[in-house]
């Protein structure tokens, strides 16, 4: 076999292996609070937010603190370094990404889920069609 073809095949295989490594490195899995507490990776937890939220300020930086109940009915306090998302109060469920640090779940991202907000609009569209 030609040396150039062999080198090209090895380079392609190496590129595929490196790409697969980085894809697996950035993969974020869903977990509940118990699994998240035992993991050192960033995980996603889905749950219902409790409406007793507060905003604390540490050195003039907003830290949004709220409680979330996961699918196993475990409620934990979550802190997020930033402001409360605009539609957080309307959300039935939220997905938080983060990890435990010093016994506290620290979210790096908050994704709001609010399907009921859009259901009346979908009914109106279907009725018009």
Secondary structure per residue as TSV (DSSP state, phi and psi in degrees):
chain	resnum	aa	ss	phi	psi
A	1	X	-	360.0	144.9
A	2	X	-	-65.2	138.7
A	3	X	H	-61.9	-37.2
A	4	X	H	-64.2	-39.5
A	5	X	H	-66.4	-41.7
A	6	X	H	-64.2	-42.8
A	7	X	H	-64.7	-41.2
A	8	X	H	-63.9	-42.3
A	9	X	H	-63.6	-42.7
A	10	X	H	-64.8	-40.7
A	11	X	H	-63.8	-41.0
A	12	X	H	-65.3	-44.4
A	13	X	H	-63.1	-40.2
A	14	X	H	-64.9	-42.1
A	15	X	H	-63.2	-41.0
A	16	X	H	-64.1	-42.4
A	17	X	H	-63.9	-42.5
A	18	X	H	-65.8	-41.1
A	19	X	H	-62.7	-43.8
A	20	X	H	-63.4	-37.5
A	21	X	H	-61.6	-46.1
A	22	X	H	-71.8	-31.5
A	23	X	H	-64.5	-45.3
A	24	X	H	-68.6	-30.6
A	25	X	H	-66.7	-36.6
A	26	X	T	-92.3	1.5
A	27	X	-	-72.9	130.4
A	28	X	-	-113.9	122.4
A	29	X	E	-96.0	153.3
A	30	X	E	-78.2	144.6
A	31	X	-	-151.6	166.9
A	32	X	-	-99.0	178.2
A	33	X	H	-64.4	-35.5
A	34	X	H	-64.6	-45.3
A	35	X	H	-67.2	-37.6
A	36	X	H	-64.5	-37.3
A	37	X	H	-63.9	-32.3
A	38	X	T	-90.2	-1.2
A	39	X	-	-106.1	147.5
A	40	X	S	-101.9	1.3
A	41	X	S	-91.6	166.0
A	42	X	-	-76.1	130.9
A	43	X	E	-127.5	168.3
A	44	X	E	-112.1	133.1
A	45	X	E	-122.3	129.2
A	46	X	E	-105.3	139.6
A	47	X	E	-171.3	179.3
A	48	X	E	-97.0	126.2
A	49	X	E	-78.5	142.7
A	50	X	-	-87.9	145.8
A	51	X	S	-82.3	6.1
A	52	X	-	-94.4	65.6
A	53	X	-	-98.0	156.9
A	54	X	E	-136.8	161.6
A	55	X	E	-120.9	121.0
A	56	X	E	-104.1	154.3
A	57	X	E	-121.0	124.1
A	58	X	E	-119.5	115.4
A	59	X	T	52.3	47.8
A	60	X	T	63.7	16.9
A	61	X	E	-109.4	131.1
A	62	X	E	-74.3	135.5
A	63	X	E	-125.9	114.4
A	64	X	E	-86.2	123.1
A	65	X	E	-119.3	129.6
A	66	X	E	-149.9	167.1
A	67	X	E	-106.5	143.4
A	68	X	E	-133.4	135.7
A	69	X	E	-106.1	120.6
A	70	X	E	-81.7	-175.1
A	71	X	T	-68.0	-18.1
A	72	X	T	-95.3	13.9
A	73	X	S	62.3	30.3
A	74	X	-	-96.3	126.1
A	75	X	E	-105.4	130.2
A	76	X	E	-132.0	152.7
A	77	X	E	-84.8	135.5
A	78	X	E	-121.6	136.5
A	79	X	E	-117.4	141.7
A	80	X	E	-131.7	125.7
A	81	X	S	-79.7	83.9
A	82	X	S	164.2	-171.5
A	83	X	-	-91.3	161.5
A	84	X	-	-67.3	133.1
A	85	X	-	-58.9	149.0
A	86	X	T	-58.9	-43.7
A	87	X	T	-99.1	23.5
A	88	X	G	-62.1	-40.8
A	89	X	G	-68.3	-22.3
A	90	X	G	-89.7	-13.7
A	91	X	-	-74.0	132.5
A	92	X	S	-78.9	-38.4
A	93	X	E	-132.4	151.7
A	94	X	E	-132.1	152.7
A	95	X	E	-113.5	125.7
A	96	X	E	-113.4	141.3
A	97	X	E	-112.6	133.8
A	98	X	E	167.2	-159.4
A	99	X	E	-156.1	167.3
A	100	X	E	-80.3	134.8
A	101	X	E	-133.3	121.0
A	102	X	T	53.5	43.0
A	103	X	T	78.7	5.3
A	104	X	E	-123.7	137.5
A	105	X	E	-79.3	120.1
A	106	X	E	-110.3	114.9
A	107	X	E	-85.7	138.5
A	108	X	E	-100.4	-15.2
A	109	X	E	-155.1	143.5
A	110	X	E	-124.3	121.7
A	111	X	E	-111.8	122.2
A	112	X	E	-92.9	142.8
A	113	X	E	-123.3	122.0
A	114	X	-	-141.9	69.8
A	115	X	H	-66.8	-31.7
A	116	X	H	-67.2	-25.1
A	117	X	H	-63.4	-33.1
A	118	X	H	-97.9	-10.4
A	119	X	H	-62.7	-44.2
A	120	X	H	-61.4	-35.9
A	121	X	H	-67.2	-38.2
A	122	X	H	-65.5	-38.0
A	123	X	H	-62.8	-42.2
A	124	X	H	-62.5	-40.6
A	125	X	H	-64.5	-41.1
A	126	X	H	-67.4	-36.5
A	127	X	H	-67.6	-32.6
A	128	X	H	-72.6	-25.4
A	129	X	-	-81.2	360.0
